[in-house]
């Protein structure tokens, strides 16, 4: 998580002083920052509080570029019709569910090992 926080801080520090508009900032967040975080944390599952902590500076940056106070609700940044900033926690959850579905529906060795592992987990409970 520390490496991810450092990456976000680096993106924040680079883009805060640049003269770019809010839409460009949203693009940088959605097309650069979030995929970079996803890639580096591919094997880690963050809970909602950790995900919010990781993206805190990105939300702060977008608010700064828009001219909003930091007390403005996060939902304003995520609304599709306004700025459509990707929520990292939702994206992470979606990716993990998609990966699980791919594993469950695989007819090869991946599907077999996933089914065996799930049955082992069921028997433990």
Secondary structure by P-SEA (a helix, b strand, c coil): caaaaaaaaaaaaaaccccccaaaaaaaaaccaaaaaaaaaccccccaaaaaaaaaaaaaaaaaaacccccccccccccccccccccaaaaaaaaaaaaaaaaaacccaaaaaaaaaaaaaaaac
